[in-house]
Amino acid sequence: MNLAVQQDIDNLLSQKVDHLLSQVEQMPQVDCQTKHYFGPSIYIREVTMPAGTVVIGKPHRKEHMCVMLQGRMVVVLGDGTKQELVAPLTFVGSAGRKVAYILETTVFQNILATDETDIEVLENMLVDNTQPMLEGE
């Protein structure tokens, strides 16, 4: 695909996600339970997302491993296409922001290679916090 066309698609998708974010911020917020696990040179962030919710994730800085332990969701990918994900599923997650509609309660893990154990430091290392997000995200 032509680089200019890809940039236009990226800009359009970003505008749509920003619009969605502004609308979702006005709705009641759902508490998604988050757990953190640490092992030798590994960090696992596990989040449980209830069915019927729209989830807008923080933009990840780089690729990372993902494991979907339970559930079903529809994800809007970086190019604007939609993909249904059904657990159990293991894949490499791409950098960038993800938007998903949770069809069935989903347990999802992001797995990253690091020796860091401070959650705040990890978040600054792994996600782009310069973009506005929902409270509690």
C-alpha positions as CSV (number, residue, x, y, z in Angstrom):
1,M,0.0,0.0,0.0
2,N,1.2,3.5,-0.8
3,L,2.7,5.3,2.3
4,A,0.5,8.4,1.7
5,V,-2.7,6.3,1.5
6,Q,-1.7,4.4,4.7
7,Q,-1.1,7.7,6.5
8,D,-4.5,8.9,5.4
9,I,-6.1,5.7,6.7
10,D,-4.2,6.1,10.0
11,N,-5.3,9.7,10.4
12,L,-9.0,8.9,9.6
13,L,-9.0,6.0,12.1
14,S,-7.3,8.1,14.7
15,Q,-10.0,10.8,14.2
16,K,-12.8,8.2,14.5
17,V,-11.2,6.7,17.7
18,D,-10.9,10.2,19.2
19,H,-14.6,10.8,18.4
20,L,-15.6,7.5,19.9
21,L,-13.5,8.2,23.0
22,S,-15.2,11.6,23.5
23,Q,-18.6,9.8,23.3
24,V,-17.6,6.9,25.6
25,E,-16.2,9.3,28.2
26,Q,-19.7,10.6,28.8
27,M,-21.2,7.1,29.5
28,P,-21.0,5.2,32.8
29,Q,-17.6,3.7,33.2
30,V,-17.1,-0.1,33.8
31,D,-14.4,-1.3,36.2
32,C,-12.3,-3.9,34.4
33,Q,-10.5,-6.0,37.0
34,T,-6.7,-5.9,36.3
35,K,-4.1,-8.2,37.8
36,H,-0.3,-8.1,37.5
37,Y,2.0,-11.1,37.5
38,F,5.8,-11.2,37.5
39,G,8.3,-13.9,36.8
40,P,11.9,-14.1,35.8
41,S,12.3,-11.4,33.0
42,I,8.5,-11.4,32.3
43,Y,5.5,-9.2,33.1
44,I,1.9,-10.3,32.5
45,R,-1.0,-7.8,32.7
46,E,-4.3,-9.6,32.9
47,V,-7.6,-7.7,32.5
48,T,-11.2,-9.1,32.7
49,M,-13.6,-7.2,30.5
50,P,-17.4,-7.7,31.0
51,A,-19.7,-8.6,28.1
52,G,-21.4,-5.6,26.4
53,T,-18.7,-3.1,27.0
54,V,-16.6,-1.0,24.6
55,V,-12.9,-1.0,25.5
56,I,-10.5,1.6,24.2
57,G,-7.0,0.5,25.1
58,K,-4.0,2.7,25.6
59,P,-1.7,2.7,22.5
60,H,1.2,0.2,23.0
61,R,4.6,1.4,21.9
62,K,5.8,-2.0,20.5
63,E,4.6,-5.5,19.6
64,H,4.0,-7.9,22.5
65,M,2.5,-11.3,23.2
66,C,-1.2,-11.6,23.9
67,V,-3.2,-14.5,25.3
68,M,-7.0,-14.5,25.4
69,L,-7.9,-17.0,28.0
70,Q,-11.7,-16.7,27.9
71,G,-14.4,-14.8,25.9
72,R,-15.1,-13.3,22.5
73,M,-14.7,-9.8,21.2
74,V,-14.7,-7.8,17.9
75,V,-11.5,-5.7,17.5
76,V,-11.0,-2.7,15.2
77,L,-7.5,-3.0,13.8
78,G,-5.1,-0.2,12.9
79,D,-6.2,-0.3,9.2
80,G,-9.9,0.1,10.2
81,T,-10.9,-3.5,9.5
82,K,-12.8,-5.5,12.1
83,Q,-11.8,-9.0,13.4
84,E,-13.6,-11.3,15.8
85,L,-11.3,-12.9,18.4
86,V,-12.5,-16.1,20.2
87,A,-10.6,-17.7,23.1
88,P,-8.5,-19.6,23.6
89,L,-6.1,-17.6,21.4
90,T,-2.4,-16.6,21.5
91,F,-0.9,-14.0,19.1
92,V,1.6,-11.2,18.7
93,G,-0.2,-7.9,19.4
94,S,0.8,-4.9,17.2
95,A,1.8,-1.5,18.5
96,G,-0.9,1.1,18.6
97,R,-4.3,1.7,20.1
98,K,-7.0,-1.0,20.0
99,V,-10.8,-0.6,20.2
100,A,-13.0,-3.6,21.0
101,Y,-16.6,-4.5,21.7
102,I,-16.7,-7.3,24.2
103,L,-19.3,-9.9,23.1
104,E,-18.6,-12.4,26.0
105,T,-16.8,-11.7,29.3
106,T,-13.2,-11.8,28.3
107,V,-10.0,-12.5,30.2
108,F,-7.0,-11.1,28.2
109,Q,-3.3,-11.0,29.0
110,N,-0.5,-8.8,27.6
111,I,2.9,-10.5,28.1
112,L,6.1,-8.5,27.9
113,A,9.8,-9.4,28.5
114,T,11.2,-7.1,31.2
115,D,12.8,-7.2,34.6
116,E,10.9,-4.1,35.8
117,T,8.3,-4.7,38.5
118,D,7.0,-1.1,39.2
119,I,3.6,-0.8,37.6
120,E,3.9,3.0,37.0
121,V,7.4,2.6,35.4
122,L,6.1,-0.3,33.3
123,E,3.1,1.7,32.0
124,N,5.4,4.6,31.0
125,M,7.7,2.1,29.2
126,L,5.1,0.2,27.4
127,V,2.2,2.6,26.4
128,D,2.0,6.0,24.9
129,N,0.5,8.2,27.7
130,T,0.6,11.3,25.6
131,Q,-2.9,10.5,24.1
132,P,-5.9,11.2,26.3
133,M,-7.7,8.2,27.6
134,L,-10.6,7.3,29.8
135,E,-10.3,7.7,33.6
136,G,-9.1,4.5,35.2
137,E,-7.6,3.3,32.0
